[in-house]
């Protein structure tokens, strides 16, 4: 736990804090993506329906987020503007980022597309499963 002295040393405008803020936005966008993709599983936050007395308790959104982070790490942040650049024979999954009803990018990683949503501050967006 941080002491008051340690907290005073934190630079709120530092690059590290900007990265933290981006991670927070990414998590918020992931929750939004999850709500759009699984409307039947409406969640309030990442910790919805967690049994706090059970240390192994988890929920669907946390499991999905973890799985998508692992995929993102393996794929190394690929985003394609043109789907013709994608080798469909050698991939298992492909997602498209629709912005204002037009597919802007495709990727094997939901996280890569969500980074683009965060960085460009899209409002009317949706991620669809293409393969």
PyMOL commands that set and color helices and strands:
alter all, ss='L'
color gray80, all
select helices_A, chain A and resi 4-8+15-37+39-41+60-75+83-85+88-90+110-120
alter helices_A, ss='H'
color red, helices_A
select strands_A, chain A and resi 95-99+102-107+125-129
alter strands_A, ss='S'
color yellow, strands_A
deselect
rebuild
show_as cartoon
